[in-house]
């Protein structure tokens, strides 16, 4: 009985393995790359279809937008880091919804007369239609600013790891593991693409399409040229890290030079009137009393 039971278990395990091999599709490198691109560029909550946006809102935005608007929105989403639940379709639906809501609010504010009503509808509709674009642009700019700020420290860590004996891929993994923020996420994505089958240059050059930071683009170009010419990566990293530190110091000095100009307008609008009241107020009162007595 024990022998028969064991043979039955082996037969069941063999049949389950055959079914799993037959039913499971074979994963190729191109399919895995497509899966990575889909997971990063179309991050959508797939729990249920309750949160899906109506198609008629999207059709309104598509009719009022130029051709190829979906590609432009996907580019902006890539720059913003592809936030969860943000897809081109949902952004277009949000544009249509904001257009209707803005037109309604503008019409309520300008309900006093026909002219104000038309102006309120037009201004509210235009503002509501472009509000999601402004929010998406703001998110992308904030993310690029975070990448620019984190780049010098990440290059210092890369340089230390490579000079300590690690390879470039292992050093990049250390940066992705020991840092946080958008740059760490981009490093992790580059590693995933290289592990799937992309070459190092292809993975790094695809990174330049997802960012607008000029320093990062210059760094990737230097790495690509070093790999093609056979220059040691450690020396390239050392020079790039030194240059990034210089640029960071220059950028800080530039921001410091802008402070007096930015302070000038609040100073004129807020401080000077109060100073005039305190300094000239008593004299003005005395002059007024003298003139009134005359």
C-alpha positions as CSV (number, residue, x, y, z in Angstrom):
1,X,0.0,0.0,0.0
2,X,2.8,2.4,0.8
3,X,4.5,1.6,-2.5
4,X,1.3,2.2,-4.4
5,X,0.7,5.4,-2.6
6,X,4.2,6.7,-3.4
7,X,3.9,5.7,-7.1
8,X,0.6,7.6,-7.2
9,X,2.2,10.7,-5.7
10,X,5.0,10.6,-8.2
11,X,2.6,10.2,-11.1
12,X,0.5,13.2,-9.8
13,X,3.6,15.4,-9.5
14,X,4.8,14.4,-12.9
15,X,1.4,15.2,-14.5
16,X,1.2,18.6,-12.7
17,X,4.7,19.5,-13.9
18,X,3.8,18.6,-17.5
19,X,0.6,20.7,-17.2
20,X,2.6,23.7,-15.8
21,X,5.2,23.5,-18.6
22,X,2.5,23.3,-21.3
23,X,0.3,26.0,-19.9
24,X,2.9,28.6,-18.9
25,X,4.1,30.6,-21.9
26,X,7.8,30.9,-22.5
27,X,9.3,34.2,-21.4
28,X,11.8,35.8,-23.8
29,X,14.1,38.7,-23.4
30,X,12.0,41.0,-25.6
31,X,8.9,40.0,-23.7
32,X,10.5,40.8,-20.4
33,X,11.7,44.2,-21.7
34,X,8.1,45.0,-22.9
35,X,6.9,43.9,-19.4
36,X,9.3,46.3,-17.7
37,X,8.3,49.2,-20.0
38,X,4.6,48.4,-19.4
39,X,5.1,48.3,-15.6
40,X,6.9,51.6,-15.5
41,X,4.9,53.5,-18.2
42,X,1.4,52.2,-17.4
43,X,1.3,51.9,-13.6
44,X,-2.4,51.4,-13.1
45,X,-4.2,50.0,-10.1
46,X,-5.6,46.7,-11.4
47,X,-7.7,45.7,-8.3
48,X,-11.0,46.4,-10.0
49,X,-12.4,48.5,-12.8
50,X,-14.4,50.7,-10.5
51,X,-11.9,53.6,-10.8
52,X,-11.8,53.6,-14.6
53,X,-12.7,57.0,-16.1
54,X,-15.6,57.4,-18.5
55,X,-14.7,57.3,-22.2
56,X,-16.7,60.4,-23.0
57,X,-14.5,62.6,-20.9
58,X,-11.5,61.3,-22.7
59,X,-13.1,61.9,-26.1
60,X,-13.8,65.6,-25.1
61,X,-10.1,66.1,-24.3
62,X,-9.0,64.3,-27.5
63,X,-11.1,66.4,-29.7
64,X,-9.8,69.6,-28.2
65,X,-6.1,68.5,-28.2
66,X,-3.7,68.3,-31.1
67,X,-2.7,65.1,-32.8
68,X,-0.2,62.9,-30.9
69,X,-1.3,64.2,-27.5
70,X,-1.0,60.7,-26.0
71,X,2.7,60.5,-26.9
72,X,3.4,63.9,-25.4
73,X,1.5,63.0,-22.2
74,X,3.5,59.7,-21.9
75,X,6.7,61.7,-22.2
76,X,5.6,64.0,-19.4
77,X,4.6,61.0,-17.3
78,X,8.1,59.5,-17.8
79,X,9.6,62.7,-16.6
80,X,7.3,62.7,-13.6
81,X,8.3,59.1,-12.7
82,X,5.0,57.5,-13.9
83,X,3.0,58.1,-10.7
84,X,0.6,55.4,-9.7
85,X,-2.8,55.5,-11.4
86,X,-1.5,58.2,-13.9
87,X,-1.9,57.1,-17.5
88,X,-2.4,59.1,-20.7
89,X,-6.0,58.0,-20.8
90,X,-6.7,59.1,-17.2
91,X,-4.9,62.4,-17.7
92,X,-7.1,63.1,-20.8
93,X,-10.2,62.1,-18.8
94,X,-9.1,64.5,-16.0
95,X,-8.6,67.3,-18.6
96,X,-12.2,66.8,-19.8
97,X,-13.6,66.7,-16.3
98,X,-11.7,69.8,-15.2
99,X,-12.9,71.6,-18.3
100,X,-16.5,70.9,-17.4
101,X,-16.0,71.8,-13.7
102,X,-14.0,74.9,-14.5
103,X,-16.7,76.1,-17.0
104,X,-19.4,75.5,-14.3
105,X,-17.5,77.4,-11.6
106,X,-16.8,80.3,-14.1
107,X,-20.4,80.4,-15.1
108,X,-21.5,80.6,-11.4
109,X,-19.1,83.5,-10.7
110,X,-20.2,85.4,-13.9
111,X,-23.9,84.8,-13.5
112,X,-24.6,88.5,-13.1
113,X,-24.8,89.4,-16.8
114,X,-24.4,87.8,-20.2
115,X,-21.0,89.2,-20.8
116,X,-19.6,88.1,-17.5
117,X,-21.2,84.7,-18.0
118,X,-19.5,84.2,-21.3
119,X,-16.2,85.4,-20.0
120,X,-16.5,83.2,-16.9
121,X,-17.3,80.1,-18.9
122,X,-14.4,80.7,-21.3
123,X,-11.8,81.5,-18.6
124,X,-13.0,78.6,-16.4
125,X,-13.0,76.1,-19.2
126,X,-9.5,77.1,-20.4
127,X,-8.0,77.0,-16.9
128,X,-9.7,73.7,-16.1
129,X,-8.5,72.1,-19.4
130,X,-4.9,73.0,-18.8
131,X,-4.8,72.4,-15.0
132,X,-3.8,68.6,-15.3
133,X,-1.0,69.6,-17.7
134,X,0.3,72.2,-15.2
135,X,0.2,69.6,-12.3
136,X,2.0,67.0,-14.5
137,X,4.6,69.6,-15.5
138,X,5.1,70.6,-11.9
139,X,5.6,67.0,-10.8
140,X,8.1,66.4,-13.6
141,X,10.1,69.5,-12.7
142,X,10.2,68.6,-9.0
143,X,11.4,65.1,-9.9
144,X,14.1,66.4,-12.2
145,X,15.2,68.8,-9.4
146,X,15.6,65.9,-7.0
147,X,17.6,64.0,-9.5
148,X,19.9,67.0,-10.1
149,X,20.5,67.4,-6.3
150,X,21.2,63.7,-5.7
151,X,23.5,63.2,-8.7
152,X,26.8,64.5,-7.1
153,X,26.4,62.3,-4.0
154,X,25.5,59.3,-6.2
155,X,28.6,59.8,-8.4
156,X,30.8,60.0,-5.2
157,X,29.4,56.7,-4.1
158,X,29.9,55.2,-7.5
159,X,33.5,56.4,-7.6
160,X,34.2,55.0,-4.1
161,X,32.7,51.6,-5.0
162,X,34.5,51.3,-8.3
163,X,37.8,52.3,-6.8
164,X,37.3,49.8,-4.0
165,X,37.2,47.0,-6.6
166,X,33.5,46.6,-7.5
167,X,32.3,46.5,-11.1
168,X,30.2,49.2,-12.5
169,X,27.0,47.1,-12.3
170,X,27.7,46.2,-8.7
171,X,28.5,49.8,-7.8
172,X,25.2,50.9,-9.5
173,X,23.4,48.3,-7.4
174,X,24.9,49.8,-4.3
175,X,23.7,53.3,-5.2
176,X,20.2,51.9,-5.9
177,X,20.2,50.0,-2.6
178,X,21.7,52.6,-0.3
179,X,20.1,55.8,-1.6
180,X,16.5,56.9,-1.9
181,X,14.6,59.1,-4.3
182,X,14.1,59.3,-8.1
183,X,17.7,58.7,-9.0
184,X,17.8,55.5,-7.0
185,X,14.7,54.3,-8.8
186,X,16.2,55.1,-12.2
187,X,19.4,53.2,-11.2
188,X,17.3,50.2,-10.3
189,X,15.5,50.3,-13.6
190,X,18.8,50.5,-15.5
191,X,20.0,47.4,-13.6
192,X,16.8,45.6,-14.4
193,X,17.1,46.4,-18.1
194,X,20.7,45.2,-18.2
195,X,19.8,42.0,-16.4
196,X,17.0,41.3,-18.9
197,X,19.2,41.6,-21.9
198,X,19.9,45.2,-22.8
199,X,23.5,46.3,-23.1
200,X,24.9,48.9,-20.7
201,X,25.0,51.7,-23.3
202,X,21.4,51.0,-24.4
203,X,20.1,51.0,-20.8
204,X,22.0,54.2,-19.9
205,X,20.9,56.0,-23.1
206,X,17.3,55.0,-22.4
207,X,17.7,56.8,-19.1
208,X,18.5,60.0,-20.9
209,X,15.0,59.9,-22.5
210,X,13.4,59.8,-19.1
211,X,15.2,62.9,-17.7
212,X,16.0,66.5,-18.7
213,X,19.0,66.9,-16.3
214,X,21.9,68.1,-18.5
215,X,24.5,66.9,-16.0
216,X,23.2,63.3,-16.0
217,X,23.1,63.3,-19.8
218,X,26.7,64.5,-19.9
219,X,27.7,61.8,-17.5
220,X,26.1,59.1,-19.5
221,X,27.7,60.4,-22.7
222,X,31.1,60.3,-21.0
223,X,30.5,56.7,-19.8
224,X,29.4,55.6,-23.3
225,X,32.5,57.2,-24.9
226,X,34.8,55.6,-22.2
227,X,33.3,52.2,-22.9
228,X,33.8,52.6,-26.7
229,X,37.4,53.9,-26.4
230,X,38.5,51.6,-23.6
231,X,39.2,54.2,-21.0
232,X,39.1,53.0,-17.4
233,X,35.7,53.7,-15.8
234,X,37.3,54.7,-12.5
235,X,39.1,57.7,-13.9
236,X,36.0,58.8,-15.8
237,X,33.9,58.5,-12.6
238,X,36.5,60.5,-10.6
239,X,36.6,63.3,-13.1
240,X,32.8,63.4,-13.5
241,X,32.4,63.4,-9.7
242,X,34.8,66.3,-9.3
243,X,33.0,68.2,-12.1
244,X,29.6,67.6,-10.5
245,X,30.8,69.0,-7.2
246,X,32.1,72.1,-9.0
247,X,28.7,72.5,-10.7
248,X,26.9,72.0,-7.5
249,X,28.9,74.8,-5.8
250,X,28.4,77.1,-8.8
251,X,24.7,76.4,-8.7
252,X,24.6,77.2,-5.0
253,X,26.5,80.5,-5.6
254,X,24.1,81.3,-8.4
255,X,21.1,80.8,-6.2
256,X,22.7,82.9,-3.5
257,X,23.2,85.8,-5.9
258,X,19.5,85.7,-6.8
259,X,18.4,86.2,-3.2
260,X,18.8,90.0,-3.1
261,X,16.7,90.4,-6.2
262,X,14.0,88.1,-4.8
263,X,14.0,90.0,-1.5
264,X,13.7,93.4,-3.2
265,X,10.0,93.1,-4.1
266,X,8.7,92.0,-0.7
267,X,10.9,94.6,0.9
268,X,9.3,97.4,-1.3
269,X,5.8,96.1,-0.9
270,X,5.8,95.3,2.8
271,X,8.6,97.0,4.7
272,X,8.9,100.4,3.1
273,X,5.3,101.5,3.7
274,X,5.6,100.7,7.4
275,X,8.9,102.5,7.6
276,X,7.4,105.6,5.9
277,X,4.4,105.6,8.4
278,X,6.7,105.3,11.4
279,X,9.3,107.9,10.2
280,X,7.1,110.5,8.4
281,X,3.8,109.9,10.3
282,X,4.6,112.1,13.3
283,X,5.9,114.9,11.0
284,X,2.8,114.7,8.8
285,X,0.6,114.9,11.8
286,X,2.5,118.0,13.1
287,X,2.3,119.7,9.7
288,X,-1.4,119.0,9.5
289,X,-2.1,120.5,12.9
290,X,-0.1,123.6,12.0
291,X,-1.9,124.0,8.7
292,X,-5.3,123.5,10.3
293,X,-4.5,126.2,13.0
294,X,-3.6,128.6,10.2
